Amino acid sequence: MGLLGLKVALGDGLRHFILLEEYMDPKIEVLANALQEMGEEVLSRAPLIYEGKAKRVRKCPNNSQGAYVLMEFKDSLTAFDAVKRDERAGKGRLNCAISSRLWQELNADYEATAPIAFIAQVSPTHQLMHRVDIISLEIIVRNEAHGSLCKRFGIEPGTPIPRPLIEVGLKNDALHDPFFSHLAIPVEIMGLLTSDEMHTILNLTEEVNDGLRRIYLGHGIKLLDFKLEFGRLRYGDIAVADEITGDTCRLVDAQTGEKLDKDLFRFDTGDVMTGYVGLAQRLGLDPEAILQGRWC
């Protein structure tokens, strides 16, 4: 289970979690097990808090204090600020399992200490999460030039970037998620967060990028770029939120260059479900079982 915590290295190199007790219910495993027993259909009827393009956030049953939520993965596909849309059966199940596996591996990574909102997968399409107040920023990390970076600056797609490029944008589809030209001044003027919080987010972003690149490469996958979102936990600490999937990462097979992400849908260059199945397989998951609802 991906419990929120900070890792420290012991003398013999073992990994250990110092749990942030103010965020952890000692009965969290009991809660997770109870949610699993309820099943996907029952959890999908939990009261809705928020619905986005690819996910729903629902109230967590058996959690009267509201410290936890359920994140439900939908079968929706969108691109270009949701101008292009589609539905693909099973996409939500695949992405839920893929994101859960990556959060778990990031939590187990010796060098990664970033606090994350993910706790556990509790159904084929639901994750138990710490409740966070999402900060209205999108953090884009680019390890190689692709997408809008190439369009804005006329860079050849695939151009290596010597040092990962981090771009910060306002999370607002109506404004087409504009990037900030300066990181500190706009976010404070807009009341989004303080300069210290922005510094924390940038540091955590670098750490997550390093961890994800190691994890993906260990599975024969190259991480070209990806999007991160952050939120505030109930006592104000910042945690990594949302998902890590082919929806939010630009990914290719490290040997063949085969696409494994939403670009297949975005640019009609292949079958996106085939790409997501390939991604799941490379991560050591069983896509057939996942699609049938056998996720654990």
Secondary structure, DSSP 8 states (H G I E B T S, - for coil): ----EEEEE-TTS-EEEEE-GGG--TTHHHHHHHHHHH-HHHHTTS-EEEE-SSEEEEE-TT-TT--EEEEEE-SEEEETTTTEEEE-TTHHHHHHHHHHHHHHHHHH-TT----BSEEEE-SSSEEEEE--EE-SEEEEEEEE--THHHHHHT--TT-EEEEEEEEEEE--GGGT--B-SSSHHHHHHTTS--HHHHHHHHHHHHHHHHHHHHHHHHTTEEEEEEEEEEEE-TTS-EEEES--STTTEEEEETTT--B-STHHHHTTSS-HHHHHHHHHHHTT--HHHHHTT---
